């Protein structure tokens, strides 16, 4: 028997072409009366920023960057839901947005544990087999280390609007 799904962690790189994965997260949230937490991981910021800026300025810059991502994501979610859902229909709970710096697979796994997520949903792009062998993919790393179900949605490499 599958565990109850009440909190879905949707991990996104917020790039064009990631709509099918969010569409799946919305579908799962509706089917399970679940909350969606929209997570975007920002690759670690270069240490040279910290080296050249005073600590307060560096922290302020990082916080401004995170807030700008949250605003942009919020606008995209609103537009997506408006275009995807019927006018009288809405998600069981409004999505929450989290933006965290760090290596994406580690950010996703830590957030899933911290937020007590029931499922992780994320997309995976077509890449060459050589890059997967040497670098792996975020999706593969999450699948291999997750303690909860992970739903991977295949994404096209060069899709504009899916």
N, C-alpha and C positions, 0 to 999 in steps of 0.2 A: 504494500500500500504506500502510495506517495505521501510525503509529509504535506501538511497544509501550507499553502502559499499565501502569506499575508503581507510580506514586504519584498518588493522586487528591486534589486539594485541594477539599474540600467547604466552600463559603462559605455561612454561614447567619446570618440575623438572629435566630435562636433564638425566633422568634415562633410562636404557634399557627398551624397550617396549613402549616408548612414540612416536614411529614413526607414528602410525595411526593418532594421533592427528595432528602432523606436516603435514602429507600427506593431511589431510583435510584443514589445513590452506593454503597450497600451491594450492590446488584445488580451494578454495574460492578466493584466490588472482588472479588466472588466470581467473576464471569466471567473476570476478568483476573489473578486471584491477586495483587491489588494492595493496597497500604497506603492507608488513608484518613487524611488529616489534616483534622480538623474545625477550621475557622477562623471565629472571630467577630471582626468589627471593631467597636470601640467608637467612636462618633462622637467627634471631638476634644473634650477636656474644656475647658470655658470657662476663659479666661485669668484670670477673676476668682478662681477657686480659688487659682491661683498667687499672685495679688496679695494675698490675705487670709491665706494660711497660710504659715508658714515653709517653706523649701525641703524640709526633712526631713519635715515633717508632710504636705506636699502629695504628695511621692513615696510616703510610707507609705500615704496614702489611695488613691492610684492603684493601688499594688500590691495592696492589700486588695480593691479593686474587681475587678481582674483575677483574683485568686485565687477570689473568690466566683463569678465567671462560670464559671471552669474547673470548680469543684465542681458548680455547677448543670448545666452542659453534660454533665459526666461522668455524673451521675445520669440525665439525660434519655436519653443514649446507651444506658446500661445497660437502662433501662426499654423503650426502643424495640426493642433487639435481643432482649430477652426476649419481647416481644409479637410480633415479626415473624419470627424465625428458629425453626426446629424445635429441639426440646430438644437433640438430639445435634449440631446444626450450629452452626458459628461462623465468623466472619470469618477470612481467612487470617492477618491480623495485627491485634492490638488497635488501635483508632483512637487517634491522638494528638490532643491538644487544644491549640490556640493561640488566645490572645486578644490582640489588638493594637489600640492606639488609633490613630485616624487616619481619613481619608476612606475609606469602604469600598472603592471601586474601586481606589484606590492601595494600600491594605493588601493586597488580594487579589492584585494584579499583582506587587507586591514579594515577597509570600510565595511565590507560584508560582515566581518566578525563584530566590529564595533556597533553596527546598526542592527545586528541580529537579523540579517536578511535571510529570506527563505529560498531565494533564487537569484542568480546572476544572469542577466541577458546582455549579450554584446555581439557586435558584428565582427567578422573576420574577412579581410580582403584577400583576393587572389594574389599570391606572390610566387616567386620562383621557388622551386624545390631546393635550389642551392642556398638561397637566403634562409629558408626554414631550417636547413640542416645546421648552418653555422650560427644563425642568430635566434632561431625559433620565432614564435610570434607571441604577442601578449595573450591571445586567446589560448594558445597551447599551454603557456605557463600557468594561466588561471585554472584551466581544466585540471592540470596535474596536481595542483596544490589546494584546490578548493575542497571544503568539507560539505558544501551544499550543492544542489544541482546547478549546472551551468548550461544555458541554452545559447548556442552559437548560431547566428544568422549569417549565411554567406552574403557577402557584399561584392558588387562589381568593382573592378579596379578604377575605371574612369567614368563613373556614372555622374551625370549632372544633377538631375532631379528624379529620384525614384519615389 
